[in-house]
């Protein structure tokens, strides 16, 4: 993500008074509304990595029997689509093949709908199924396609009754410029696009020297994935290598909220990342990226397992949640000035009392911050025992103000005590203040 977006002098001038003698109340956004509900979902399943690897083995065999690849316009791609479709048809999905023509060859997208859920609120998960012509494409992107397939089968095994309508997709010709997913999105009317609650993308999730990267496009989807990895003690980083280079971009470009997971491609793992995640510093996350050696030997089982489970966690929590009454809310509406970099972070405290036991796994934090460049801000929720939950880490680029709701798994924390919203300006030239924030249990 670039941090070199030009500053906007007119906006700076409009809020300059914040850094001087007082706060400009007229520039503040309206206070956040009291949330009407939090969410709860059925327990997500553990996705058996052996099942995911069995699909990868099938993709490998298909490639071997069809000229060594599964690329657009080749027989290996059509055989891959047929394999996935047969599994889904047997599991009770309504499937459809969408055809398109590119470079003189027929391409295919596979769309699978699980019965039930709100037809006006669609949660879709997808992966590209094609490989490059130089190899079988087992990590890129057999890994995402196999995990998406196994999660769809897990939905069937559980006979899940989602609140949102669940849809899965496998895209053709991604390697030639996101052709299949663009074709699908372009086939949707504006009315159909408006029904999408979100699209989740899984592209390269088993890299042999893996990192754990989360897309930062939609805050709610991003936080859902982060909650899962925090729960298993695996740190994550924001995904930047694949920005705009996978099928989520086709959805994002028409205004559909997107998110996803990635374990790295041709970029080099740093020493800090190797210390955090293991693996080999100074080596690519996937040395076989777009090469003939992208075989079944090119998969890290642990990364594939974790990411498959994280994907299922997100689909269950985002697609099968049910409204439950919110717990008690506590709010601080006192303005707190946020000094410009390199000043220290500021805190806005809330004292919670009268709440029995621990905070829920769906603790909700509503943040209302006035600022001229939210890409400078680092925002944390600090629990009474000092545990830090990062809410916002310099994303959002040149947009101003941060008015956002976050869901935090704070179930290990005693609810009563002093909670702090901690905000730091991590780069120069911009100013702002905490307008208000609220925590709901």
Order of alpha helices (4+ residues) and beta strands (2+ residues): alpha-beta-alpha-alpha-beta-beta-beta-alpha-beta-alpha-alpha-beta-beta-alpha-beta-alpha-beta-alpha-alpha-beta-beta-beta-beta-beta-beta-beta-beta-beta-beta
